[in-house]
Amino acid sequence: MERRQERDGGEGVSGLEPGGRGLRLRREIGLWSAVSLTAGCMVGSGIFMSPQGVLVYIGSPGASLVVWAVCGLLAMMGALCYAELGALVPKSGGEYAYILQIFGSLPAFLVIYTFVLLVRPAAIAAISLSFAEYAVAPFYPGCSSLPQAVLKGVAAICILSLMLVNCRSSRLATMLTNVCAVAKVFSLLVIVGGGAVVLGQGRGYTDGFLFAFHNTTQQPGRIGMAFYQGLWSFDGWNNVNYVMEELKNPKQNLVWALLIAIPLVTSLYLLVNISYLLVLSSSEILSSNAVAVSWGNQVLGTWAWLVPLAVTLSTFGSVNGIFFGGSRVCYVAAREGHMLPWLDHLWNHHWLSLVLADKEQESSSTLQVASRSISCLSISDASPSGCRWPPCISSCSWKLLQLLKMCTKGLDR
């Protein structure tokens, strides 16, 4: 029974650990949600902007397509290595959990603080600013320089709203990821279809494909920069490993999610780049700050506003994926004692009660999951002295929990 429940998951946010030692996040992420998480994090603003950078550094259209294909192959190889590590170390946290298991506490400690203080905040800020730029641009037509205060304000709203979504519900964050992933794939298919229509009408720049590798650079530095531009668009292939403990049937679904998502994204990237090369000349691509917008202006006409909307949804979904995976890394690090101790606490539905997810200090006899959502949790024998929160917060939380317990008992009657 425990094995079936662990595989299939169930309602709610948290569940009992096998053996009754404590609580854990429920396994609520199925195969298609894992595919959406992987593809949704990979498809951000990169495919709408990076083709220019790849072409600038590599020098020829044919070589740029080779770079995109090799980048997809490298992402696939890295993802399969992570899948093997995930099967051997079935814990959330991604590379942090693997470094902790293999190299010990000190390297893992350094990795998690680099992750929390530098890597993830920088990624969230950069993608949020891209979101703000495309979201604000329609309100400033013909303006080459957008107000920085407005951009930063919209980016801050994006960050705060997604923070609230991820605090509110894991299921809501997963649904948002799925919706944004579908919108991203649809927008890429529109670009692919538009290129096919242009080719069918005989208006495409097909001459460039006759001399596809002309002017290809042979300088190692420029080739490396071209791969850097391409690999940035594939970033996010390892996000499923951050949520291993919430993945249903993880040993099977992890591999299948990677085998579906990464080839799908790689194929779409190649087709989208071919569409760009058919609609826009090499000089137009090199002179454009946003290749997708230039493509939309030539193909979609009055519907060109769909391209900024697609970029906005893509960046919004990418930030949501970073929040979703990053919060799990902080949770695992706090559980291992490498971050603030209250970061390994789980808030149950409707913010009515606090779940202490400490395997050593809490047991199933002190925490019981009730049947109604309004009284999700009942604490029977716990006391403020057994809580790892600071004394003032612990005392206030204890009083609040007792008051909520009395209220929910009254509602049950």
Helices and strands as residue ranges (DSSP letters): H 2-8, E 14-16, E 23-25, H 31-42, H 46-58, H 61-88, H 95-103, H 105-114, I 115-119, H 120-136, G 137-139, H 148-168, H 170-200, H 207-210, H 220-233, G 239-246, H 250-279, H 282-287, H 291-299, G 301-303, H 306-335, G 341-344, E 345-347, G 349-351, E 354-356, E 367-369, G 373-375, E 377-379, G 384-386, H 391-412
